Amino acid sequence: MKLKDMISMALGNLFKRKVRTLLTVMGVVIGTCAIVVMLSFGIGIKQLTETTMLSMGDLTMITIYNSSQTPDSTPLDDKILEKIKALENVTALTPIYYMDGSSISIQSGKYKYQGMIYGVYMDALKDFGYQVEKGTLPAKGAEETTILFGKDANYDFIDSRKTSNNMIFPTVGKNGKMPDPYVDPLTDKLQLSVNLPENSTAKSKPVKINCAGILADDRGKNPSPSHAIFMDVNYAKQLKAKFNKLNSVKTDSSKKETYDSASVKVSSVEAVPAVEKIIQGYGFTTYSMESVRKPLEEQMRTIQMILGGLGAISLLVAALGITNTMIMSMYERTHEIGIMKVLGCVVHNIRSMFLMEAGAIGFMGGIIGIAQSYAISFVINMLYASQNTNAGNAAGNAAGAVASGASGVAVSISIIPIWLALGALLFSTMIGLVSGFYPANRAVKISALTAIKQE
């Protein structure tokens, strides 16, 4: 029997009993829809969790702390940093050198800077994902006097001639606009000087410094580019050494100069645990989002398994319905099967025809179920977006922002990727074929003489 004839007979038998076929297909539709929607919830929740984590910090960044150090511990100095930078999957590294505000002064006329100052590798900021709102990031080989301002660092200048009400705060005023700061670091002249002790006769000549750009706000970065100035770490160490000399600060020459902390950028999230383990092996304390991500990932995997299992139960019930339909079809067509055998029809053709009917039920149910799944997912996401918008407008706080994603982009709670749709279609078809295997085998075992006698 030709393949075209078998397909024609299989479809003809299905549509001959339209109501029963329709009910069986509806069972597959419900099962497919249940498993796809359930899994889409798991995928959506996972993406929402990852988006929330990204708003909390960089998932591929490790912070090294120079704490709990003993005389025998490895110092966090340039030598060990070079060793860490050479590790596999490490793409960028910078020390974080905290400058004491009492050591140096940054001024623009009568206005004096009072915020944080960090010494870092300026050419590594781009690799860490820092971006500028205005200006540019310093390239490798830039002047050591080149600095960067954080987004709100220009509001950290005070009027040194006033003892009160001498600051401007970055808050929206009654007119709905942000007030202008005292200093615009991109256009105003800036100078840096090392602070001297009171009644000192020494002289410290101010140095002209240049602001290359203003960094965009990103609280997930370490150090945070909000209320801070960034400068070259080697220049920061020179300034500190000059301050110690001018202020007669005694330092232990035998003790190696170390950094307070350092940041390491890793090539991927998957590589973070291995790199972090090596760094901890050197005796340092570390922190990364891996400590938060891994438990959440395991929790999301468990949720997906539970939701997928609930959907699979519905599809299992549909499989029993297909088996029941095909067994009923076999008993009703026993006489027909006997005639086919007497006419010389090959046994495997009879089996193939029954399997085609069962597979067609699974395939049709899968197609309709996937279409309904997309429709249900669309409605759920619309309701979810509407609810979050109303909640955000009412609350007006960070919770609403997180629910809508790290960058204000709406996050779907139900996501059906193409692989899930294709996988569900293949799975529903396979369920149909497996469910029809037993009735098909029963059909080919029917005796031709017994079958042809049956009315």
N, C-alpha and C positions, 0 to 999 in steps of 0.2 A: 504494500500500500504506500502510495506517495505521501510525502510530508504534507503537501497542500491538502490532500484528501483527509488526512488525520486531523489537521487543524480545523478544516471545515466541519467535520463530524463532531469534534469536541465542542466548538462554539455553538453548533446547532443543538446539541444535547443540553447545553447550559441554558440557552434562551428558550428551549422548549418548555422548561419549568421555571418561568420568569420569577414568580413570587418566592419560591424556595431559594433560587440562586441569589435574588436580591437580598433576602434576609441573611444568607450566609456571607455575602459580600459586605453587608452592613456590620456584621460582627468583626470582620477584618478591618473595616474602616475605623471602628471604635477602638480596636486594639492598637492599630498603627498610630492613630491620632493620640491615644493616651501615652504611648511610649515616646513619641516625638516631642509632644508638649512637655512631658515630665523631664526629658533630657534637656530640652531647651531652657527650662528653668534652672537646671544645674549649671549649664554653660553661662547663662545670664548672670547668675549669682556669682560665679567664679570671676567673670569679667568685671562685675561691679566691685568685688573685693580687691582685685588687682588694681583697678582704677583708684580706689580709695587709698590703697597702699602707696601708689605712685605719688599721691598728693601728700603723703606723710614723709616720703624720702625716696632717694634713688635706690632701687633694688640691687644695683650692681656696685654699690660703694661700701667700702669697709673703713671704719674709723679706728685708728690705733691710738690707745691711751698710754702715756708714759707714767702709769701709776703702779703702786705696790712694788717699786724697784728697790733692790738691795744692792750692796756694793759689788756682789758677784753677778748681778743681772746684766743682760745685754743693754747698753745704753741706746736710746732712740736718737741716733746721730746720723750724719751724712753717710757713714760707712754702711750701716745696716739698711738705710733707705735705698742705697744703690743695690744692695743684695735683694731686697724685696722687689724693687723695680724690675730686676732681671728674671723674676719668677714667671713661669708660664701662665698665660691668660691675664697678666697685669698689663693694662694699656696706659695707665697714667698714675702719677703719684705726686703728692706735694706735702711738705711739712707744714704745720700750722704754728707759727711763732707769734705768741701774744705780746704785743707792745704795751708796756705800762704807760697810761696817759700822763703819768707824772714825769716820764723820762723825756718826752719830746712834745713840742707844741706845733700845731698846724694852724696858721692864721691867714686871714685875708683882711688886711687893714685892722680895724678894731674888733673884728669878729674872730673868735677863737673856737676851734673844734674840740668837742668834749665826748665824742663817741669812741667806739672800738677801733683798734688798728691791728691788722693781721699781716704778718709776713708770710708770703707763699711763693711758689714758683709761678710767676705771672704767665709764662708761656704754656702752663698746664691747664689753665682755667678753661680754655676752649674744649679740651678733651673731657673735662668734667661736666660739660654741658652748660656752663655759665653763658648768659647772653646779655647784650647791652641794649638799653632803651635808646640811648644816645651815644654818639661817638663810636669807638672801636675797641676791641680787645688788643692789648699790647702783643706784638709779634716777638719772636725769639730775637734777642740782641737789642731790645729796646733799652733806652737810657734807664739807669737804676733809679733816677728821680721820677720816673713815670708811675703814677698811681691810678687807682680806680675807685670811684665812689659807689657805695651801695645806693639802692633806690631812694631811701629816706635819710641817708647820711648827711645830705646838705641841710637838713633841718636840725642837725646836732651842733650847729654853731651858736654861740652865745655872744651877746654884746658885752664885751669886757668892761665897758664904761658904766654899766648899770649893775646894781646889786640885786634888783628884783625885776620881775616881768621882762627878763632879758632873753627869752627864747620864743621861737615861733614853732607851733606844733603842727604836724601834718594831718590836720583834721578839717573836714569840710565846714566852712562857716555858715552863717545864717543866709548868705546870698547863694548858697549852693555850690560855691567854688572853693578850691584849695588855695590857701594863702601862699604867696611867694615867699621863699626862704630868704634869709639874709644874704646868702652867697650862692652864686651860680658857678660851680667849680669848672665848667667848661669855658667860661668867658672871663671870670674874675681872676686876678693874680693871687697865687697861693705861695706861701713860703713856710719852710720847716726850720725849726731851731731846736737845739738840745737844751733842756732846762738846766739851769744853774742853781746852786744852793743860795739861800739868802745871804746878803752881804758879801757875795763872792766878787773878787776882783778879776776873775778870769773872763774871757770873752768868747762868745759863741756866735759866729757869723751865720745869719739866716741863709738858707739855701732855697733857691727857686725850684719849685716842683710843678710838674705838669700833669693835669688830669686828662687821661686818654678817653674816658667814657664813664657813663653811669650805668651800673648793672641793673638788669631787670630783677624784680623781686622773685625769689624762689626759696621758700622756707624749708624745702626738702634738702637743700644743699648744706654742706658743712665745710667751711664756715658759712653762715647765712649771709647773703649779700644785702641785708636790709639796712640796719644802722651800723655800717662799718666801712672802713677804708682799707683797701688792699694795696700792699707795696711789695717790692722784691725782698725775699727773705734774707738774702745776703746783705742788702743795704740796711735792713732792719737790725741785723746783728752788729753791723758797723756802728749804727747810731747808739745801740745799747752799750757797746764797748766804750764809745766816746763819752756817754753819760757817766759810766762807772769811773772813768779816768778823771773827768772834770769834777765829779762829786766825791772823789776819794773813796769809792765803794770797793771794799776788798773782795777779791774773788779767788777761789782756790785754783791755781794754775795747773795743778795735777789732775783736777777733775775735768773730764770731757764735757764740752757744752752739748746739751741735749735739747730736743724739742719737746714741747708740752704734749703735742699730738700730731697725727698725720692722717691724710686721707688717701685711700687707694681705690682706683677705678679698675674694675674687672670686666673682661670682655663679654660675659653673659651671666645671667642669674644662676645658671646651672654650675658655673665654675666658682661661685662665691664660697661654698662650704670648704672646698679643697684648699683654696688660697688662704682663707681665714684660719684653717687648722694649722697650716705651715707657720703663719705669723704668730699664732698662739704658742707654737712650739718654741719660738724664740724667747718666750717669757713675757709677752705683752698681753694686755687686756684689749679686747676688740669689741666692736659693736657693728652689726649690720642688720638690715631688714630680714635677713634669713631667719633670725630667731622668731620673727613674727610670721613670715611667709610660710615656713615649712608646716607649722601646726595648722594654719589656715588652709593650706593646700591639701593636707590629709583630711581635714574636715570637709572640704569641698568634694573630695573624691568619695568620701563616705555618703554625702548627700546625693551625689550623682548616682551612686550604686543603688541607694534606696529608691530614688525616683524612677530610675530605669527598671528596677525590679517590680515596682508597682505597675508600670506600663506593660511589662512583659507578662504579668498575670492576665491582663486583659487580652493580650494577643494569644496566650495559651488557651483561653476560653474560646477564642475565635478558631484556633486550630482544631479543637474538638468539634466545633460546628462544621468545619470543612470535612473532617473525617466522617461525621454522621451523614452529611449530605452525599458524599461519594459512596458510602455503604448502601444508602437508600437507592441511589442511582444504579448501583450494581445489581441489587435485587430486582429492580424494575426492568432492567435490560438483560436479564439472564437469557431470555429467548434470543435476543439480538446477538449476544455474545456467542451462543451456540451456532447460529447461522453463519457468523463470521468465521468460526473455526471450521465448519463443514466446507465452506467455500475456499478454504486454504489460507486464510489470513494468518500471518506469522504471529506467534504468541507475543513477542516483544512489541508488536504494533498495538495490540490491545492494551498492554501495560502503558505504553507511551501515550495513548489516547486518554486514558484515565488520569495520568499524571499531568497532561496538558490541561485538562479541565480543572484539576485542583490548582495547578500553577496559575491558570488564568484568573481564578477566583482570588488568589492571593495577590496577583499583580493588579487587578482592577481595584481591589480593596486598598492596596498600598497607594495607588495613584490618587484616589479620592481622599484617603486619609491624610496624605501629605498636603493636598490642597486645603483641606479643612484645618490642618495644623497651622499653616501659614496665616489663614484667616483669623483663627483663635489667637495666635501669637500677636498679630497686628492689633487686635482689640485690647488684649492685655497690656501691651506696651503703651497704647494710647491712654488707657485708664491710669497706668502707673505714672506716665509723664504728667498727666493732668493733676494727679494727686500730689506729686512732688512739687509742681509749680505752685499750687495753692498753699502747700505746707511751707515752701520757701518764702512766699510772699507774706505769709502770716507770721512766721518765726523771725525771718530776717537775720538768721545767724549762720554759722559755719556748717551746721548739720544739713541744711538744705543744699548748700553748695556741694558737700560731699556726695549727697544722694544723686546729684546731677552730674557727677564726674569731677575730675580734678581741674579741668579747664573750662567748666561751665557747659560742656557738651552733654546732652541728655544721654543717659545710659539705658539701654533696653534691659528689661528683666527677663525677657524670653527671646532667645536667639537661636535661629535654625540655620546653621551653616549648610552649604551645599553637600558636604560629606555626610551630614546627618540625614538629609533628605534622600540621597542616593542609597545610603546604608539601610534606611528604613524600607525603601522600595525593594531592595535585594532581600532583606530579611523577611518581609511579608510574602514575597514570592517563594522563598525557600520554605517558609512555614506551610504554604499551600502544597508544595511538592512533597514535603515530608509527611504532611497529613494525608495526602492521597496515596502514599506508598503502600500502606496496608490494604486499602480497598482494591488497588490495582493488582496486587499480588493475589488477592482472593479471586479477582475476576479471571485471571489467567489460569487458575487451578480448577475452574468449573469444568466438569466433564461435558464434552460436546453433545453426546447422546442424551444425557440427562437434561441439559439446557434446552435442546431443540424440542424435547417433549413437553417442556413447561410452557403453560399459556401465559 
